[in-house]
Amino acid sequence: MAEQLKGQINQQKTASYYAIVVICVLLMFCGQFIPPFAPEITPVGMGVLGVFVGVVILWSTVGGSIWPSILAVVALGCTGYTTVSGAVTASLGSFMVFNMICVTAMTSALTATGADVKMARWLISRKAWEGKPYLFTFVFLFAFFLISSVTFAFAMIFICWTILRKMAEEMGTSMRHPYFVAMTIYSVVATSLGEFVIPLKGWQFALCNAFIKNAEGVNVNFGLYIVTTFFLGIAVLVILVLTMRPLFKVDFTPVRNYRSDELAKEDNRLSTDQTIIIVVLIVSILLSIATNYLKGDGLFARIINTLSLPGIFGLAVVILCAVKNREGKSILEFGKVMSGMVWGPILLVGIATCLSSALTAKECGFMSFFSRTLLPVMDGKSVFFVYAFIIIVACVLTNLASNMGIGMMMIPISVPICMAAGCNMNVAAMVCIYSACYGFILPGAAAVSPLMYSNPDLTKKEILKHTSYTVLLYIIIGCIVFPILDAILP
């Protein structure tokens, strides 16, 4: 009976899966035949909108981004906006795809050598944290937050959970203890917030490019973005730790007497190869930030601005491939690293960049529609109101669907509103991009969310409780910090 019921459930899941796929495919290839809902919007615009909505639904529901992204490229070429060849060139031929491949190669090499694990173990095994449960908890989360800023959250989450499980065993308790339940969830938050700090190695980079295209003449200030989101992330983590006991009745007793001797026993010294990779990665990130500030006719400024982001990261990969270690091997073995490359995010960024350009093109008519409908409504509203509106709407929507898709949708709507309100566009860029990153609550919100829901040590109620609190916390902090930044920055 149980097997029969299980079979029926699987059949229902399969049927719903194919129903979603069929509906999305029809929407992506037949959108131009749907009557426009506003006079400004053209049939081409409806076709592009159909591709956008269809691929966002597929990203959020079918559990993958590779084939939906490829399908979107083909579908975009059938809308009349461009040809299939043009869509391929605009998406996969984007400098952003090249940039992501280079950055991913370096961060993957860092992970492959085990440097990220060594750095994490070293940070959380210091004697200074022992007997101080709140400090230890913050340092634990901060360690993975910091390391994820130069790697990727997905891999760091599994490392973090492994260390937590080892700690629970040594303390004679289980992962179902309220402390470890909270830490399992907050480790996902910490690693994700860390990954969001540097918007040069993931889909946030696509949002930066989309913002630049929508806000003509405005570049995203990467230095300001990194510093602001770094301290915003720390603020969120500090408050999460301080409120674990009063709000969620988390008992810190297990970690109060925890000894980090076992973690300290491991060899946490970085090898020469690992050190070189870290140095080259950090230098390339610093140089990419410098492109926002180095202007004029100086030799160094001319070189950096000529190279731009793709040139900087491309040369970084070349250096790591060209330099040999003591064994005569390249420090970055490109073929080996690329064999484990996760192509989903790269394809996603490529098609998202292409769709962003299409949605804002004059022949689609959406920008004219937004100007006519939204600007009168938001006219005269304060900067605080505009930022609060964007933050709240983005945080709600990004927890219902793909955060990447919601970010791409919000930017063409938010940019004219921010301009009309007289917002500082560098701050507005952070509000639009960073607010789309807080997709933790539901499984379809972000790539990391399904990890929590598939973890047997967590219940849905616990996930919803802690992640909802995290998002609410950011909304409150963001509504305070961003208007202040807007007021004090030139």
Buried (B, 14 or more C-beta within 10 A) or exposed (E): EEEEEEEEEEEEEEEEEEEBBEEBBEBBBBBBEEEBEEEBBBBBBBBBBBBBBBBBBBBBBBEEBBEBBBBBBBBBBBBBBBEEEBBBBBBBBBBBBBBBBBBBBBBBBBBBBEBBBBBBBBBBBBEEBBEBBBEBBBBBBBBBBBBBBBBBBBBBBEBBBEBBBEBBEBBEBEBBBBBBBBBBBBBBBBBBBBBBBBBBBBBBBBBBBBBBBBBEEBBBBBBBBBEBBBEBBBBBBBBBBEEBBEEBEBBBEBBBEBEBEEBBEEEBEBBEBBEBBBEBBEEBBEBBBBBBEBEEEEEEBEEBBEBBBBBBBBBBBEBBBEEEEEEEEBBBBBEEBEEEEBEBBBBBBBBBBBBBBBBBBEEBBBBBBBBEEBBEEBEEBEBBBBBBBBBBBBBBBBBBBBBBBBBBBBBBBBBBBBBBBEBBBBBBBBBBBBBBBBBBBBBBBBBBBBBBEEBEBBEEEBBEBBBEBBBEBBBEBBBEBBBEBBEEEE
